[in-house]
Amino acid sequence: MEDWLERAAKLRQWTGNGVRAPHKPLLLLYALGRFQRDADGELRYSAVEDDLKRLLAEYGPANRTTPAYPFHHLVGDGVWEVRTDRGPGSPGSGVRELRSTGAAGRLAPELRSALRREPALLGRMARILLDLHFPPSLHDELCEAVGLEWEWEPEGAVHLPDAGPRDRRRRDGRMRELVLTAYEYQCAFCGYDGRIGAVPVGLEAAHVRWWAFDGPDDIDNGLCLCSLHHKLFDKGVLGIGDGHRILVSQRFVGRSPAARDHVIALAGRPLTGPQPGTAPVAAHHRTWHTRQVFHGAPRPAAPVPTAHGEL
């Protein structure tokens, strides 16, 4: 089992200056989900291309990309195989070649055998891929998107093979309390401050630069956000611009009063907090989020109502 976990942790990817390249992890998660439904089935490129495009658009970096790249190159990591109408082997990473040759991929034979022998391996591989490439707020949603079903193991129960210096760091368990205190238990985007008795509810500490990409457990890399705005921040709908003002992506569409009031109307507003004497979000963390997570161009600042309620 450990060999396959290590391979999942060490997928060869282009990396540099914190650039996100989740193409291979997304394809492997998708393949694990399909394996659960049909252990012997193949994924014909032309049939799954649209699914993979949607995953990359939803969970990948903002720049346009193609699923043809991981479909071909994942073979080199020993977890995936491709064959065409002509026989074994990938025709290359070109979209036309993959389509015209009837290219189909599936998990490598040895991995399929290991998954049959050790059912827990699938969940452990998935957990490693999620932890190394995505923030926790997206894990459940991503599993649903790729069709993965398994019982989560307790935090720390899954051994994470060493995939480099970032995995030798230790998480700071005080991060949540320090960030929520710095923002006085209010969502930095909307000011929500709900409690049940003395216990805050629906408030979370969000990393601006994700932990998986060397984001530290420091106050200047954290925001106190309500559950809704944390999810939208990690999905690239919301961001932080110059002057610590809120960015709202033009790609976000919502016509209901709730969507307008809770999302679109935030455009251009200053963050709520942190309290005086506390470091605000550092510029280099804001820049990373804007380049690697935020989608599209920001909307112009929302009009401010006058004293009479006019815009």
DRENPA-216994 format. One line per 10 residues: number of its first residue (from 1); their letters; for each residue x, y, z of N, C-alpha, C, O. Coordinates in steps of 0.02 Angstrom, whole numbers. Layout:
NUM) A) X,Y,Z,X,Y,Z,X,Y,Z,X,Y,Z; ...
//
This chain:
1) MEDWLERAAK) 41,-61,0,0,0,0,43,63,0,27,112,-35; 97,62,40,137,122,47,166,146,-20,172,206,-31; 183,99,-64,211,118,-129,161,159,-169,179,209,-199; 97,138,-169,47,175,-207,31,242,-174,19,291,-209; 33,245,-108,22,309,-74,79,358,-91,68,418,-100; 139,332,-94,196,374,-111,191,400,-183,207,458,-197; 169,356,-228,161,379,-297,108,434,-303,116,482,-340; 53,426,-265,1,478,-265,28,544,-238,10,598,-261; 72,539,-188,99,599,-156,152,633,-200,165,693,-192; 182,596,-246,238,622,-284,225,625,-359,270,614,-399
11) LRQWTGNGVR) 163,638,-378,148,647,-449,193,702,-477,200,755,-447; 222,688,-535,267,738,-565,226,794,-596,185,782,-641; 238,855,-572,200,913,-596,248,970,-607,301,975,-576; 227,1014,-652,266,1076,-660,251,1119,-600,193,1133,-585; 304,1141,-566,295,1184,-507,343,1241,-511,396,1236,-542; 325,1296,-480,369,1354,-477,333,1412,-446,279,1432,-469; 362,1440,-394,335,1500,-362,262,1491,-341,222,1538,-347; 246,1432,-316,178,1421,-290,125,1414,-343,65,1419,-327; 144,1402,-406,94,1395,-459,56,1330,-450,86,1278,-438; -10,1333,-457,-52,1274,-451,-55,1236,-517,-64,1265,-570
21) APHKPLLLLY) -46,1169,-513,-52,1126,-572,-87,1062,-552,-56,1009,-549; -153,1066,-537,-189,1008,-511,-217,961,-564,-262,922,-551; -189,965,-625,-217,926,-681,-214,851,-667,-264,816,-673; -155,825,-650,-148,754,-636,-188,732,-575,-222,681,-578; -184,769,-519,-225,748,-461,-300,744,-476,-334,699,-453; -325,792,-516,-396,791,-533,-413,730,-576,-465,698,-565; -371,714,-625,-383,655,-666,-381,592,-624,-423,547,-633; -332,587,-579,-326,527,-538,-386,520,-491,-411,465,-480; -409,575,-462,-469,573,-419,-529,550,-460,-569,509,-437; -536,577,-520,-591,558,-564,-588,483,-581,-639,449,-581
31) ALGRFQRDAD) -527,459,-595,-519,388,-612,-534,343,-552,-562,289,-561; -517,364,-492,-533,326,-432,-609,322,-422,-636,271,-403; -643,379,-435,-715,379,-430,-748,332,-480,-796,297,-463; -722,332,-541,-750,287,-592,-734,214,-577,-773,170,-593; -676,202,-547,-657,133,-527,-708,105,-478,-724,46,-481; -732,146,-432,-781,123,-384,-844,98,-418,-876,51,-395; -862,129,-473,-924,110,-508,-914,54,-558,-958,12,-568; -854,52,-588,-840,0,-639,-765,-13,-638,-726,22,-670; -745,-64,-601,-675,-77,-589,-637,-95,-653,-576,-87,-656; -671,-120,-703,-638,-141,-765,-651,-93,-823,-625,-105,-878
41) GELRYSAVED) -689,-41,-812,-707,3,-866,-650,49,-888,-606,65,-848; -651,69,-951,-602,117,-978,-634,185,-985,-695,191,-991; -592,236,-983,-616,305,-991,-594,330,-1060,-538,352,-1069; -640,325,-1108,-624,348,-1175,-618,425,-1174,-662,459,-1149; -563,450,-1201,-550,522,-1195,-608,564,-1221,-629,612,-1189; -633,546,-1279,-687,586,-1310,-750,585,-1267,-791,631,-1271; -759,533,-1226,-820,527,-1185,-813,565,-1119,-863,588,-1091; -751,571,-1093,-742,603,-1028,-711,672,-1033,-701,706,-982; -696,694,-1093,-662,758,-1102,-702,816,-1070,-673,858,-1036; -767,817,-1082,-807,872,-1054,-809,870,-978,-806,923,-946
51) DLKRLLAEYG) -813,810,-949,-811,804,-876,-745,832,-848,-745,870,-800; -690,813,-880,-624,835,-857,-615,910,-867,-584,944,-825; -643,937,-921,-639,1010,-932,-676,1047,-876,-652,1098,-851; -735,1021,-857,-773,1053,-803,-735,1052,-737,-735,1101,-700; -702,995,-723,-664,991,-661,-606,1041,-660,-594,1073,-610; -572,1047,-717,-516,1094,-720,-541,1166,-716,-508,1208,-684; -597,1181,-747,-624,1249,-743,-647,1266,-672,-639,1323,-650; -674,1216,-637,-701,1228,-570,-648,1227,-516,-650,1267,-469; -599,1182,-522,-551,1172,-468,-479,1184,-488,-433,1178,-447; -468,1202,-550,-400,1216,-573,-384,1289,-571,-424,1329,-546
61) PANRTTPAYP) -325,1308,-596,-306,1379,-597,-348,1418,-645,-385,1390,-685; -342,1485,-642,-385,1528,-682,-369,1523,-757,-414,1533,-798; -306,1508,-775,-289,1506,-845,-320,1446,-880,-330,1393,-850; -335,1455,-944,-366,1401,-982,-317,1343,-991,-257,1354,-1001; -342,1283,-989,-299,1225,-996,-340,1168,-1026,-401,1173,-1033; -306,1113,-1043,-340,1057,-1075,-328,993,-1035,-274,984,-1007; -377,949,-1033,-367,885,-998,-324,836,-1038,-306,783,-1013; -307,853,-1100,-265,808,-1140,-196,801,-1108,-166,747,-1112; -171,853,-1077,-104,850,-1047,-100,796,-993,-58,751,-999; -143,797,-941,-137,744,-891,-156,676,-917,-129,625,-894
71) FHHLVGDGVW) -202,672,-965,-224,608,-992,-164,570,-1022,-159,509,-1015; -119,607,-1054,-60,576,-1083,-4,568,-1032,26,514,-1026; 11,621,-994,71,622,-953,64,583,-888,115,564,-858; 3,569,-864,-5,531,-802,24,460,-810,39,428,-760; 30,436,-871,59,369,-883,128,365,-852,147,312,-825; 167,419,-855,235,419,-830,241,412,-755,296,401,-730; 186,418,-719,187,412,-646,172,342,-622,172,328,-562; 160,296,-669,150,226,-651,83,209,-622,74,154,-595; 34,255,-626,-32,241,-598,-86,239,-651,-145,230,-635; -69,246,-714,-117,257,-767,-92,225,-832,-31,225,-844
81) EVRTDRGPGS) -137,199,-872,-118,172,-937,-165,199,-990,-223,214,-976; -140,204,-1051,-180,228,-1108,-170,179,-1166,-115,156,-1178; -224,165,-1201,-221,125,-1262,-265,158,-1313,-311,196,-1296; -253,144,-1376,-293,171,-1431,-323,114,-1471,-314,55,-1454; -357,130,-1525,-385,79,-1569,-330,37,-1601,-343,-18,-1625; -268,63,-1601,-212,28,-1631,-176,-17,-1581,-135,-59,-1600; -191,-8,-1516,-158,-50,-1466,-132,-9,-1407,-151,50,-1400; -91,-39,-1364,-66,-4,-1304,-24,57,-1321,9,59,-1373; -25,106,-1275,17,165,-1283,-23,227,-1301,-72,223,-1338; -2,284,-1273,-35,347,-1286,-10,377,-1351,49,372,-1367
91) PGSGVRELRS) -54,409,-1390,-33,441,-1453,0,508,-1442,24,539,-1490; 2,532,-1379,30,598,-1365,-20,641,-1328,-74,618,-1309; -2,704,-1317,-45,748,-1277,-87,795,-1320,-117,842,-1294; -90,782,-1385,-132,823,-1429,-205,802,-1426,-221,743,-1426; -249,851,-1422,-321,837,-1417,-345,798,-1477,-382,749,-1470; -325,818,-1538,-349,785,-1599,-327,712,-1601,-366,668,-1619; -264,700,-1582,-239,631,-1583,-276,587,-1534,-293,530,-1550; -289,613,-1474,-325,574,-1424,-396,558,-1447,-421,503,-1435; -427,606,-1480,-496,594,-1504,-496,546,-1563,-535,498,-1564; -453,559,-1613,-457,521,-1676,-434,449,-1668,-456,406,-1707
101) TGAAGRLAPE) -391,435,-1620,-366,366,-1612,-407,326,-1563,-391,268,-1549; -461,355,-1537,-502,319,-1488,-467,306,-1423,-480,256,-1390; -422,351,-1404,-381,341,-1343,-426,332,-1282,-475,369,-1272; -409,283,-1242,-446,268,-1180,-395,254,-1125,-344,222,-1136; -410,280,-1065,-365,270,-1009,-400,236,-951,-461,236,-947; -360,208,-906,-386,181,-843,-327,172,-796,-269,177,-816; -342,158,-733,-290,147,-684,-245,89,-707,-268,42,-738; -180,93,-690,-133,41,-709,-155,-26,-680,-185,-28,-626; -141,-81,-716,-164,-148,-693,-142,-164,-622,-182,-191,-583; -80,-149,-605,-55,-164,-537,-93,-125,-484,-107,-151,-430
111) LRSALRREPA) -111,-62,-500,-149,-21,-453,-220,-49,-446,-246,-51,-390; -250,-70,-501,-318,-98,-496,-317,-161,-453,-363,-171,-413; -266,-202,-460,-260,-262,-418,-252,-244,-345,-282,-275,-301; -211,-194,-332,-199,-173,-262,-263,-145,-231,-277,-158,-172; -303,-109,-270,-365,-81,-244,-416,-136,-229,-456,-130,-183; -414,-189,-268,-459,-246,-254,-438,-283,-191,-479,-303,-150; -372,-290,-182,-346,-326,-123,-356,-286,-59,-372,-314,-6; -347,-220,-64,-348,-177,-4,-398,-120,-16,-377,-66,-39; -461,-130,-2,-512,-78,-16,-497,-11,17,-517,41,-10; -462,-10,75,-447,53,109,-398,96,70,-392,156,82
121) LLGRMARILL) -361,65,23,-311,102,-15,-342,159,-55,-313,213,-60; -402,148,-82,-433,200,-124,-445,264,-84,-427,318,-106; -474,257,-24,-487,316,17,-423,351,39,-421,412,43; -371,312,52,-308,342,75,-273,379,18,-245,433,29; -277,351,-42,-248,387,-99,-286,452,-112,-256,505,-124; -352,448,-109,-393,508,-120,-377,561,-67,-371,620,-83; -371,539,-4,-357,587,50,-291,623,38,-286,683,50; -241,586,16,-176,617,2,-181,668,-55,-154,723,-49; -215,650,-108,-222,696,-165,-259,759,-143,-241,815,-164; -311,751,-103,-349,810,-80,-307,853,-34,-305,914,-42
131) DLHFPPSLHD) -273,823,14,-234,861,63,-176,899,31,-159,954,52; -146,869,-21,-87,900,-51,-104,954,-103,-61,994,-121; -166,955,-127,-180,1000,-183,-241,1046,-175,-251,1091,-216; -281,1036,-122,-342,1075,-114,-354,1092,-41,-333,1054,3; -388,1147,-27,-403,1165,43,-460,1122,69,-502,1098,30; -463,1111,135,-515,1067,164,-586,1088,147,-630,1045,143; -598,1152,136,-666,1174,122,-694,1146,57,-755,1146,47; -650,1121,13,-672,1096,-52,-673,1019,-56,-696,992,-106; -649,985,-4,-640,912,-9,-705,875,-21,-709,835,-68; -757,887,19,-820,850,11,-852,864,-57,-877,819,-90
141) ELCEAVGLEW) -850,928,-76,-880,947,-139,-844,915,-198,-875,894,-247; -777,912,-194,-738,884,-248,-751,809,-254,-755,782,-309; -757,775,-196,-772,703,-198,-839,691,-232,-846,644,-271; -887,732,-218,-953,726,-250,-947,738,-325,-979,704,-365; -905,786,-344,-897,804,-415,-866,746,-455,-883,737,-513; -821,708,-424,-788,653,-460,-821,585,-445,-800,534,-471; -873,586,-403,-910,524,-389,-876,478,-340,-887,418,-342; -834,505,-296,-799,464,-247,-841,456,-183,-868,505,-157; -845,395,-159,-880,382,-97,-837,337,-53,-817,282,-74; -823,359,8,-789,317,56,-795,350,124,-814,409,129
151) EWEPEGAVHL) -780,313,177,-784,340,244,-719,375,262,-665,346,257; -725,439,281,-666,477,300,-634,447,362,-669,428,409; -568,442,361,-532,420,421,-518,481,464,-513,537,438; -511,472,530,-498,529,574,-435,566,553,-388,537,525; -434,632,568,-375,673,553,-314,642,584,-314,624,643; -261,634,545,-199,606,570,-196,531,562,-142,502,571; -253,498,546,-251,425,539,-217,404,474,-192,348,469; -217,449,424,-186,433,360,-115,460,360,-103,520,368; -67,414,351,3,435,347,15,467,280,1,438,228; 41,528,280,55,564,219,128,555,201,171,582,235
161) PDAGPRDRRR) 143,518,147,213,510,127,245,577,114,212,625,92; 310,582,128,346,644,120,350,662,46,383,628,7; 316,717,26,317,739,-43,360,801,-52,357,834,-104; 401,817,-3,444,876,-8,444,916,56,411,897,104; 481,972,57,488,1012,118,422,1037,146,417,1043,207; 372,1051,104,309,1078,130,274,1029,176,236,1049,220; 287,963,167,253,913,208,289,899,273,265,860,315; 346,930,283,381,922,346,360,975,396,379,973,455; 320,1023,374,296,1075,419,242,1046,465,209,997,447; 234,1076,521,181,1055,567,128,1110,569,144,1169,572
171) RDGRMRELVL) 65,1088,568,10,1136,572,8,1166,642,21,1132,691; -10,1230,645,-16,1264,709,-89,1261,731,-132,1293,702; -102,1222,783,-171,1213,807,-202,1276,833,-263,1279,844; -161,1328,845,-189,1391,871,-214,1437,816,-244,1488,831; -203,1418,754,-219,1462,698,-291,1488,700,-303,1548,693; -339,1443,710,-409,1463,708,-424,1515,762,-454,1567,748; -404,1501,823,-419,1547,878,-385,1615,868,-415,1667,882; -323,1614,845,-287,1677,835,-320,1719,781,-326,1780,788; -340,1688,726,-370,1725,671,-439,1751,691,-455,1809,678; -480,1709,722,-547,1732,742,-542,1789,793,-582,1836,791
181) TAYEYQCAFC) -494,1785,838,-485,1839,887,-463,1902,852,-488,1957,868; -416,1897,804,-391,1955,768,-448,1992,733,-447,2053,728; -497,1954,708,-553,1984,672,-614,1992,717,-670,2004,693; -604,1985,782,-656,1996,832,-719,1956,818,-776,1979,827; -708,1894,794,-762,1846,783,-815,1874,735,-876,1867,746; -791,1908,682,-836,1933,630,-808,1911,562,-748,1911,552; -852,1894,517,-832,1879,448,-802,1942,418,-833,1995,418; -741,1937,390,-707,1995,362,-742,2021,300,-730,2078,280; -786,1981,269,-821,2004,209,-890,2034,225,-909,2085,197; -927,2002,269,-996,2024,280,-1011,2047,351,-1064,2075,364
191) GYDGRIGAVP) -965,2035,398,-976,2055,466,-1017,2007,508,-1031,2021,566; -1037,1950,480,-1076,1900,517,-1039,1881,581,-978,1869,580; -1075,1876,637,-1043,1861,702,-1087,1816,745,-1092,1825,806; -1119,1766,713,-1167,1724,749,-1136,1681,803,-1079,1658,798; -1175,1670,856,-1154,1628,913,-1213,1587,937,-1271,1605,928; -1197,1531,968,-1245,1494,1009,-1219,1499,1080,-1170,1465,1098; -1250,1539,1121,-1223,1554,1187,-1158,1591,1178,-1156,1644,1146; -1104,1565,1205,-1039,1597,1199,-997,1568,1142,-940,1589,1131; -1025,1519,1106,-985,1483,1056,-1001,1510,986,-1059,1509,965; -950,1534,949,-961,1556,880,-985,1499,836,-962,1442,844
201) VGLEAAHVRW) -1030,1513,791,-1056,1461,746,-1054,1487,675,-1075,1544,661; -1029,1446,629,-1026,1466,559,-969,1512,542,-969,1543,489; -919,1517,586,-860,1558,573,-799,1513,569,-791,1466,608; -756,1527,520,-699,1483,506,-637,1525,492,-642,1583,471; -579,1496,505,-515,1529,488,-494,1505,419,-481,1446,409; -490,1551,372,-471,1533,303,-399,1552,289,-376,1606,310; -362,1509,255,-296,1526,231,-304,1565,166,-344,1547,123; -267,1619,158,-267,1657,96,-224,1619,45,-248,1600,-8; -161,1609,62,-119,1564,23,-128,1495,53,-114,1485,113; -150,1446,14,-168,1381,40,-108,1347,73,-51,1353,51
211) WAFDGPDDID) -123,1310,127,-72,1271,161,-36,1224,113,25,1215,118; -72,1194,67,-43,1148,19,8,1181,-26,47,1146,-59; 9,1247,-29,56,1284,-71,97,1333,-29,107,1391,-46; 121,1305,28,167,1341,72,136,1400,108,172,1445,131; 70,1401,115,38,1454,154,48,1442,228,29,1390,254; 77,1490,264,92,1479,335,30,1488,379,-19,1519,359; 34,1460,439,-19,1469,489,-7,1534,527,1,1534,589; -4,1590,491,9,1656,521,-53,1699,514,-93,1690,468; -61,1747,559,-119,1791,556,-120,1830,491,-174,1842,463; -62,1850,464,-62,1889,402,-75,1846,341,-73,1872,285
221) NGLCLCSLHH) -88,1781,350,-111,1737,296,-180,1709,311,-201,1660,281; -215,1740,358,-280,1714,378,-335,1765,375,-323,1826,377; -396,1741,369,-457,1782,371,-509,1745,412,-514,1684,408; -546,1781,452,-606,1753,483,-663,1761,434,-681,1817,416; -692,1705,412,-746,1708,363,-803,1664,385,-794,1612,417; -864,1684,367,-922,1640,377,-916,1582,328,-878,1586,280; -953,1529,340,-947,1468,299,-960,1482,225,-925,1455,182; -1009,1524,209,-1024,1540,139,-966,1575,106,-944,1554,52; -941,1627,137,-889,1666,105,-822,1630,105,-780,1644,62; -811,1585,152,-751,1543,150,-752,1500,88,-703,1496,52
231) KLFDKGVLGI) -808,1467,75,-814,1424,16,-805,1465,-48,-769,1444,-93; -836,1523,-52,-830,1565,-112,-760,1592,-121,-737,1601,-177; -725,1605,-65,-656,1629,-68,-610,1574,-95,-567,1587,-137; -620,1513,-72,-579,1457,-95,-597,1435,-166,-556,1404,-200; -657,1452,-189,-677,1435,-258,-657,1490,-308,-666,1481,-368; -630,1546,-283,-608,1599,-328,-663,1648,-347,-653,1690,-391; -721,1644,-315,-774,1693,-327,-757,1759,-293,-771,1813,-320; -726,1756,-235,-707,1815,-197,-632,1819,-190,-597,1768,-192; -606,1879,-183,-535,1889,-173,-523,1954,-135,-569,1986,-111; -459,1972,-129,-440,2033,-93,-395,2073,-139,-344,2049,-162
241) GDGHRILVSQ) -414,2135,-151,-376,2178,-195,-335,2230,-157,-326,2224,-97; -311,2278,-194,-272,2332,-164,-314,2369,-112,-375,2375,-119; -280,2393,-61,-317,2428,-8,-360,2382,33,-404,2404,69; -348,2317,27,-386,2266,64,-461,2274,51,-503,2270,97; -477,2285,-13,-547,2288,-33,-568,2223,-66,-527,2188,-97; -631,2206,-60,-657,2141,-82,-664,2139,-158,-691,2185,-189; -640,2085,-188,-649,2073,-259,-705,2022,-268,-709,1973,-231; -748,2033,-318,-800,1986,-336,-791,1970,-410,-789,2016,-452; -786,1907,-427,-773,1887,-496,-832,1904,-542,-890,1895,-523; -815,1928,-602,-867,1940,-652,-899,1875,-676,-953,1875,-704
251) RFVGRSPAAR) -864,1818,-664,-892,1754,-685,-949,1731,-639,-989,1688,-658; -953,1761,-580,-1008,1742,-535,-1073,1773,-560,-1076,1833,-575; -1125,1732,-564,-1191,1755,-586,-1242,1736,-533,-1245,1678,-512; -1281,1784,-511,-1334,1771,-464,-1387,1825,-470,-1372,1884,-462; -1448,1805,-483,-1501,1854,-495,-1547,1864,-435,-1585,1912,-432; -1543,1819,-386,-1587,1825,-328,-1563,1882,-282,-1505,1900,-284; -1609,1910,-242,-1589,1961,-194,-1534,1935,-147,-1489,1973,-128; -1536,1871,-129,-1485,1844,-84,-1417,1846,-117,-1367,1865,-85; -1413,1826,-181,-1349,1827,-216,-1323,1898,-223,-1263,1910,-215; -1367,1944,-238,-1345,2014,-244,-1321,2041,-177,-1268,2072,-173
261) DHVIALAGRP) -1360,2029,-124,-1343,2059,-59,-1282,2027,-27,-1242,2061,4; -1275,1960,-34,-1223,1925,2,-1159,1916,-38,-1107,1898,-10; -1162,1928,-103,-1101,1919,-144,-1087,1981,-187,-1037,2015,-176; -1130,1995,-235,-1115,2048,-284,-1105,2115,-250,-1062,2154,-271; -1145,2130,-199,-1141,2195,-165,-1076,2204,-126,-1060,2259,-104; -1038,2150,-118,-974,2155,-82,-919,2189,-123,-870,2212,-95; -928,2191,-189,-875,2216,-233,-851,2286,-212,-891,2333,-208; -787,2292,-199,-758,2357,-181,-761,2376,-108,-731,2425,-88; -797,2338,-68,-802,2354,3,-735,2339,38,-700,2293,19; -718,2378,90,-658,2361,129,-672,2301,175,-729,2290,196
271) LTGPQPGTAP) -620,2263,190,-627,2208,237,-648,2235,305,-630,2290,324; -685,2195,342,-701,2209,411,-645,2180,454,-638,2119,459; -605,2223,486,-548,2200,526,-486,2193,485,-487,2207,425; -431,2172,516,-426,2149,585,-424,2207,634,-421,2265,614; -424,2192,698,-424,2244,749,-357,2281,748,-307,2252,727; -356,2344,770,-294,2383,770,-238,2347,807,-249,2314,858; -178,2353,780,-120,2320,809,-108,2250,784,-58,2218,802; -154,2225,740,-147,2158,712,-129,2164,638,-156,2206,603; -83,2122,615,-60,2125,545,-116,2107,497,-148,2055,505; -130,2149,447,-179,2131,396,-149,2079,349,-91,2060,357
281) VAAHHRTWHT) -189,2055,302,-164,2005,254,-105,2033,216,-108,2088,188; -50,1996,215,11,2018,182,1,2021,106,-35,1980,77; 34,2070,75,25,2081,3,44,2020,-38,11,2005,-88; 98,1984,-18,119,1927,-60,70,1869,-55,64,1829,-102; 34,1863,1,-18,1811,5,-79,1831,-37,-109,1789,-70; -97,1895,-34,-153,1919,-76,-138,1908,-150,-181,1886,-187; -76,1923,-169,-57,1916,-240,-61,1843,-261,-84,1828,-316; -37,1797,-218,-41,1727,-236,-114,1706,-247,-129,1673,-297; -159,1725,-202,-229,1705,-209,-259,1734,-273,-296,1700,-308; -243,1797,-288,-271,1828,-347,-248,1793,-411,-287,1785,-458
291) RQVFHGAPRP) -185,1772,-412,-158,1740,-472,-176,1666,-478,-185,1641,-534; -181,1631,-421,-188,1559,-423,-259,1533,-409,-275,1476,-426; -301,1575,-378,-367,1551,-357,-423,1594,-387,-472,1566,-413; -418,1660,-382,-472,1704,-405,-483,1695,-480,-436,1692,-519; -547,1690,-499,-565,1676,-568,-587,1739,-605,-631,1776,-582; -556,1752,-663,-578,1805,-706,-560,1875,-680,-517,1883,-637; -595,1924,-708,-584,1994,-688,-633,2013,-633,-688,1985,-630; -614,2060,-590,-660,2081,-536,-715,2127,-562,-705,2165,-609; -772,2123,-531,-827,2169,-546,-809,2239,-522,-770,2247,-475; -836,2290,-554,-826,2358,-527,-860,2364,-459,-906,2325,-443
301) AAPVPTAHGE) -837,2411,-419,-865,2421,-352,-940,2432,-356,-965,2467,-399; -976,2401,-309,-1049,2407,-308,-1068,2479,-289,-1035,2509,-247; -1121,2507,-320,-1144,2574,-302,-1163,2578,-228,-1190,2530,-201; -1149,2633,-197,-1166,2643,-127,-1232,2681,-122,-1237,2735,-149; -1282,2652,-86,-1346,2687,-79,-1339,2754,-43,-1297,2761,1; -1380,2803,-62,-1380,2867,-28,-1421,2863,36,-1450,2810,50; -1424,2916,72,-1462,2918,135,-1537,2904,122,-1572,2881,167; -1560,2918,61,-1630,2907,44,-1642,2839,11,-1697,2825,-13; -1589,2798,10,-1596,2731,-19,-1587,2730,-94,-1597,2678,-125; -1566,2789,-125,-1555,2791,-196,-1483,2773,-212,-1439,2781,-171
311) L) -1472,2748,-273,-1404,2731,-295,-1372,2789,-332,-1315,2784,-354
//
